[in-house]
Amino acid sequence: MDYVEVVESLREIYSKEITERYEYIAERFFQEFGVWPSFFARAPGRVNIIGEHIDYSGYPVLPMALERDTVMAISVSNEDCIKLKNCQRSKFPETTLPLSPKMSEEHHWSNYFIAGYNAVIHLFPNPKGFYVMVQGDLPQAAGLSSSASMTVCSSIATLYANSSKRISYKEFLPENHPRAQDMLADYYIATDKITLADLAESVTRQERLVGIACGGMDQAISIMAEPGTASLIEFNPLHVHPVSLPEGCTFIIANSLTPSAKVLTQAFRYNKRVVECRLAIALVCKSQNITTIPKTLKELQLQCGTIEEMIGIIENTIPKDVYKTNELEEIFGCALCDIVGDIPYSDLVLNSNYDYKPRLRALHCYGEVKRVYEFRETCLRGADAERLGILMNESHESCKDLYECSSDELDRLTSLARQGGALGARLTGAGWGGCCVCLVRNEKVEGLMKVLQSFYDENPFITDDTVMFPSKPCRGACLLDTKYFHWSDQEN
């Protein structure tokens, strides 16, 4: 499917009964706006199984979409504005946006909605106003892409609010199209104005304006995930390949309870790593007499050799682990802003830091790329779960030692998971807090969750299942039109 789908049943999305949640959102919508929603948009979060911090270096990653998601109830209005409200009103205050909204200079939750809205509104010369009620069950700042889920959900809500009708995908295809011949039933889409791949890239560009130099994984998996499989996501150009995971295993996501707010720490963490990767590229180019500095580690590798050869080149040409700003400027013969100035928010990074570790960052990235490719090949050969677990463990150690994006809590949680029977456990979602993901055989799920519970027992305020939950791969973003879809999962 090349476009955002309009599904007809909740069971097309979720593996468990979820009707009460949607009824609650609809009732809250009616209480606030005095009308019932005409449709729902939903976009999943994701867990990155392996491939940390390499998407913005041009390399593929291997995430899966979660059933946990952001849901928006929407109704088109006659007003020239967007009234945006959240079921968690005290945490996310309501706001009214114009039809050509601009992001707040201060960090505000509505910026993520605006990013998704602005990603698609150019497709409609006369945009419509609408009411929105937002509800999500993804933990915030936990590395599960709650922000991308919000942005993607906003984009597809905006698409459907301005299209105002579902389109039969079968009727849309030419008669001689092979998929038109194979379909046994109608499939419905929100609009034919933008493909899934173009939507993912547009949303990514807009979300970068919120304050993070993100690589595009989160938006791509939220939009393009296929039911029941993980995805190998390649960039430039964007391609998504389904990857079947071992049937006898489950992934458990466990929250370290350490917030990982990327926007609020961008100068010292996420965006600094992007800058350090570019500095590694520049150091290699200097030693190899390459005059035009590539933008990504992948572009550099394509000029210099294989992944394995790149690891050797990095070790030989970048001898030190730590470089001061003045050392680097002396090596390059120019200011660092001349090397990294095109990276979003690089000025904030350069003004906030005086030392950098390009060697360690590049070694992590090239090693992680090797693990991603081996993980996929292992799955294609029948998924040796033991080997997959080893690769996940190696990934965590590299994130901890080379990329320095783990935390004491994540290290403790992953160690506890391995002791409790997990085949592999690693941080996920950029790190510095947030969640870890554990691979465990199905028969050991209950036992592992009991072991992990000891991590939370010391906190008496933990009362829900948002801190730890098993998950299977879910489908990507979709819409539900209240004129057509079945409210009850039991309906035929």
C-alpha angles and dihedrals in degrees: 000000000000099000140049108282129226105215127199104213139040089227088067085068111027134049093211138046108285104159095113091059093055092044089053092051091048092050092049088049091053092047092054102037105023093234134079120252116261094208145358129229121200133183125183130231118229143221117216105223094191137343107075121191096351103101093081088050089061099257131125124261132198115223133149129215119246129222087234108092152146115272125195126192111207140185125178113239137195091239123104093234145061116248107206121193136165131213086230093060097167092055098036110033119210121256140183117227130196119237089257099044127184125207120257114251088225120067105270130161092235089067089076091052090048091050092056093042093051091048091070111014092092086072090069119061092194107038119199129228119239145174120244133193114187128202128168137178097196114110111246122246090004100121095255096112099254088156095052089045089056093047094047092046090052091051096053091042089055091048094054096040089058096039093047096192141064118240126216105243091205092055091045093058121081113257092246094051108118093227091054089061095047101049115104094187140022120275118200129214134193097229141338092219095096135022124228093252093050090046092053092051093046093049091048092053091051095045090055087065089064088069113275129101090221122178102221104255096114095051094042096053093043090054104032106033116130122218116267099009141083117231136233103214120201124190137213091054104024115237128166121203121189115236120197113222126212108286095215094058140074132201118230119200115206125186118225088205089231108121116235104198103175097189094052094050100033097122094059104028130019101018092039089059090053089053092047091054090054090049089053089053091050093050092052091047090051092053094042095045092241105159100194111060113220119229098229140033089243092057088050092050092051088057098043111034146276126337090258091050091050091058089056092045092052092049092049102040101039102049099170129068095210130039127185120223093250092050092054093046090051091051093048096038091226142069117284090241087068088060102041104019094114092060111099112257093002089136089062090051094048093047092050103044138057102180134048138189106210095155095057093044094052093046090054093049097050092044091049091051089057090051093050093053092046091048091054094045090049090053091048091052093054103288111269095210093199091058092046089055092051091052091051091050091049090050092055093049090051091049089050100044106027106026094030093213100128128092136215090256093051092047090051093046095049091047090051090050093054091048089051095056105276113148089213139356131187142160115266136198104036095309131224085125131330121095142339126213122221129197112213137164113256094245091056099048096098093046093049092050090053090052092048090049088072087069089062101036091087089061109069092187094069104102108146139062096251091096096059132011141150117240142190122200114280136199124268131256119317144158135241118205111206091217091065116019127094112246094202122060087216095060119106 
